[in-house]
Amino acid sequence: MSAMRSLTLALLLLACAACSDGNRTAGGVSEGEADALDQAAEMLDGQNPPPVAPSAQPSPQPAATKPAG
């Protein structure tokens, strides 16, 4: 019984090892895909216009309340 368990465990570990891909990064994409994403992000960042300064708007005034009484 113990031999069968050891064999099953060994086969399970081999199956898991066969599924792994050494070319994957932490995000689950390949190195080539990560490079392409980085290049696309740089291109999009280069297309963004400079930030616009907020226009001067008057600050809201507190609502007038009647005294209780």
Residue pairs with C-beta under 8 A, 6 or more apart in sequence:
21 30
23 30
23 31
23 32
24 30
25 31
25 34
27 34
29 37
